[in-house]
Amino acid sequence: MRKIILTAAAVLVAMPAFASELTIGQELGKNLDEVKATLSGMGYDVRKGEMEDGLIEVYFVKDNMKGEVYVDGSTGKISRFTEK
């Protein structure tokens, strides 16, 4: 049992934690350029971004993990994000 717990802990420590850096409601910017600049400043490699239905959608890479973030254009806050 102890081996299982230690193995699980090692895996969790080794995984990059986007969740600790990006949170729902966090403000990134109210337009595409602001969101890209904020993410770049946080160390994310921004690959693509677009505005669709009032949401700013940005695809990024960090520590060999891909993800996307959706920001409400009217508030500048994250409405959701995913890691791939």
Backbone as CSV, one residue per row, in Angstrom:
resi,resn,N_x,N_y,N_z,CA_x,CA_y,CA_z,C_x,C_y,C_z
1,MET,0.829,-1.201,0.000,0.000,0.000,0.000,0.869,1.259,0.000
2,ARG,1.941,1.208,0.754,2.832,2.365,0.831,3.444,2.678,-0.536
3,LYS,3.786,1.621,-1.313,4.354,1.831,-2.649,3.361,2.538,-3.563
4,ILE,2.098,2.172,-3.450,1.070,2.794,-4.286,0.948,4.274,-3.967
5,ILE,0.938,4.603,-2.702,0.813,6.003,-2.286,2.026,6.804,-2.741
6,LEU,3.217,6.260,-2.569,4.423,6.967,-2.989,4.478,7.132,-4.503
7,THR,4.053,6.118,-5.236,4.033,6.213,-6.691,3.040,7.275,-7.145
8,ALA,1.854,7.277,-6.562,0.847,8.274,-6.915,1.348,9.679,-6.602
9,ALA,1.990,9.848,-5.481,2.523,11.156,-5.102,3.606,11.599,-6.084
10,ALA,4.455,10.690,-6.515,5.519,11.027,-7.464,4.937,11.455,-8.808
11,VAL,3.897,10.795,-9.248,3.257,11.154,-10.514,2.641,12.536,-10.416
12,LEU,1.960,12.830,-9.323,1.330,14.137,-9.165,2.355,15.256,-9.103
13,VAL,3.468,15.014,-8.471,4.511,16.032,-8.376,5.150,16.264,-9.736
14,ALA,5.292,15.225,-10.541,5.956,15.340,-11.831,5.094,16.024,-12.885
15,MET,3.784,16.022,-12.725,2.890,16.600,-13.722,2.868,18.123,-13.608
16,PRO,2.910,18.836,-14.740,2.769,20.286,-14.664,1.366,20.634,-14.186
17,ALA,1.265,21.650,-13.401,-0.032,21.985,-12.810,-0.547,23.299,-13.362
18,PHE,-1.278,23.225,-14.489,-1.889,24.434,-15.028,-2.912,24.986,-14.052
19,ALA,-3.607,24.084,-13.380,-4.676,24.503,-12.486,-4.168,25.449,-11.404
20,SER,-2.916,25.288,-10.990,-2.397,26.174,-9.956,-2.096,27.566,-10.511
21,GLU,-1.958,27.687,-11.831,-1.650,28.967,-12.438,-2.874,29.631,-13.067
22,LEU,-3.770,28.828,-13.606,-4.975,29.353,-14.237,-6.187,28.918,-13.438
23,THR,-7.058,29.864,-13.124,-8.263,29.537,-12.369,-9.466,30.242,-12.987
24,ILE,-10.613,29.618,-12.852,-11.848,30.226,-13.328,-12.030,31.558,-12.599
25,GLY,-12.353,32.593,-13.358,-12.555,33.910,-12.763,-11.310,34.781,-12.736
26,GLN,-10.160,34.198,-13.053,-8.919,34.966,-13.091,-8.953,35.913,-14.287
27,GLU,-8.542,37.147,-14.097,-8.581,38.123,-15.181,-7.313,38.042,-16.020
28,LEU,-7.499,37.901,-17.348,-6.371,37.837,-18.280,-6.353,38.993,-19.253
29,GLY,-7.479,39.618,-19.495,-7.546,40.736,-20.430,-8.868,40.732,-21.175
30,LYS,-9.230,41.898,-21.713,-10.527,42.035,-22.382,-10.455,41.958,-23.897
31,ASN,-9.259,41.779,-24.440,-9.149,41.566,-25.886,-8.064,40.524,-26.145
32,LEU,-8.009,40.065,-27.365,-7.108,38.970,-27.725,-5.647,39.303,-27.444
33,ASP,-5.227,40.508,-27.779,-3.832,40.896,-27.558,-3.473,40.910,-26.078
34,GLU,-4.373,41.398,-25.228,-4.113,41.421,-23.785,-4.005,40.005,-23.217
35,VAL,-4.905,39.120,-23.644,-4.887,37.740,-23.161,-3.595,37.052,-23.581
36,LYS,-3.197,37.226,-24.841,-1.947,36.626,-25.317,-0.751,37.146,-24.528
37,ALA,-0.716,38.450,-24.295,0.401,39.051,-23.565,0.460,38.550,-22.126
38,THR,-0.689,38.436,-21.486,-0.730,37.953,-20.102,-0.246,36.510,-20.022
39,LEU,-0.750,35.661,-20.917,-0.328,34.256,-20.919,1.162,34.125,-21.236
40,SER,1.649,34.896,-22.193,3.078,34.859,-22.517,3.919,35.273,-21.317
41,GLY,3.457,36.282,-20.597,4.153,36.728,-19.397,4.176,35.687,-18.291
42,MET,3.210,34.763,-18.327,3.153,33.685,-17.342,3.963,32.466,-17.796
43,GLY,4.600,32.579,-18.968,5.442,31.491,-19.448,4.775,30.534,-20.418
44,TYR,3.571,30.860,-20.868,2.864,30.023,-21.831,3.284,30.410,-23.244
45,ASP,3.441,29.427,-24.123,3.706,29.664,-25.539,2.356,29.688,-26.233
46,VAL,1.905,30.874,-26.605,0.586,31.029,-27.230,0.706,30.647,-28.695
47,ARG,-0.125,29.690,-29.112,-0.064,29.176,-30.478,-1.106,29.800,-31.392
48,LYS,-2.303,29.997,-30.887,-3.389,30.478,-31.749,-4.436,31.143,-30.868
49,GLY,-5.109,32.128,-31.394,-6.174,32.769,-30.645,-7.217,33.330,-31.583
50,GLU,-8.452,33.374,-31.110,-9.538,33.934,-31.907,-10.678,34.371,-31.002
51,MET,-11.502,35.251,-31.523,-12.677,35.732,-30.804,-13.893,35.087,-31.440
52,GLU,-14.724,34.459,-30.622,-15.906,33.789,-31.147,-17.045,33.866,-30.141
53,ASP,-18.178,34.390,-30.556,-19.375,34.490,-29.711,-19.100,35.173,-28.371
54,GLY,-18.297,36.226,-28.395,-18.004,36.977,-27.178,-16.938,36.357,-26.294
55,LEU,-16.402,35.201,-26.703,-15.338,34.545,-25.934,-14.018,34.652,-26.687
56,ILE,-12.966,34.908,-25.943,-11.624,34.899,-26.503,-11.081,33.496,-26.257
57,GLU,-10.740,32.798,-27.319,-10.269,31.414,-27.230,-8.794,31.391,-27.611
58,VAL,-7.944,30.915,-26.698,-6.509,30.903,-26.943,-5.964,29.503,-26.677
59,TYR,-5.180,29.004,-27.629,-4.509,27.711,-27.494,-3.068,27.965,-27.070
60,PHE,-2.573,27.169,-26.136,-1.229,27.392,-25.613,-0.512,26.075,-25.346
61,VAL,0.804,26.190,-25.138,1.651,25.056,-24.761,2.536,25.522,-23.620
62,LYS,2.720,24.645,-22.646,3.653,24.916,-21.557,4.134,23.587,-21.001
63,ASP,5.430,23.444,-20.872,6.024,22.216,-20.340,5.536,20.986,-21.112
64,ASN,5.495,21.098,-22.443,5.066,20.013,-23.339,3.623,19.586,-23.141
65,MET,2.819,20.400,-22.501,1.387,20.128,-22.330,0.621,21.201,-23.095
66,LYS,-0.415,20.758,-23.817,-1.247,21.680,-24.576,-2.508,22.011,-23.798
67,GLY,-3.062,23.158,-24.070,-4.309,23.539,-23.424,-4.983,24.666,-24.170
68,GLU,-6.175,24.978,-23.740,-6.891,26.121,-24.294,-7.643,26.819,-23.179
69,VAL,-7.754,28.117,-23.314,-8.428,28.923,-22.306,-9.480,29.772,-23.008
70,TYR,-10.620,29.923,-22.345,-11.722,30.734,-22.858,-11.933,31.890,-21.894
71,VAL,-11.864,33.099,-22.420,-11.979,34.307,-21.608,-13.194,35.091,-22.083
72,ASP,-14.025,35.523,-21.129,-15.187,36.353,-21.439,-14.678,37.722,-21.871
73,GLY,-14.975,38.112,-23.102,-14.492,39.376,-23.640,-15.005,40.604,-22.917
74,SER,-16.160,40.506,-22.273,-16.715,41.679,-21.584,-16.116,41.881,-20.196
75,THR,-15.697,40.804,-19.536,-15.133,40.925,-18.187,-13.625,40.722,-18.159
76,GLY,-13.088,40.017,-19.163,-11.665,39.724,-19.182,-11.285,38.546,-18.301
77,LYS,-12.280,37.834,-17.777,-12.021,36.737,-16.841,-12.172,35.375,-17.518
78,ILE,-11.401,34.399,-17.026,-11.460,33.041,-17.547,-12.819,32.440,-17.237
79,SER,-13.472,31.929,-18.270,-14.760,31.240,-18.054,-14.560,29.727,-18.004
80,ARG,-13.531,29.237,-18.715,-13.159,27.816,-18.625,-11.811,27.612,-19.289
81,PHE,-11.152,26.499,-18.945,-9.924,26.128,-19.597,-9.781,24.614,-19.564
82,THR,-9.019,24.108,-20.525,-8.796,22.665,-20.591,-7.315,22.395,-20.788
83,GLU,-6.894,21.240,-20.340,-5.532,20.760,-20.540,-5.607,19.498,-21.371
84,LYS,-4.681,19.329,-22.274,-4.675,18.148,-23.134,-3.418,17.355,-22.948
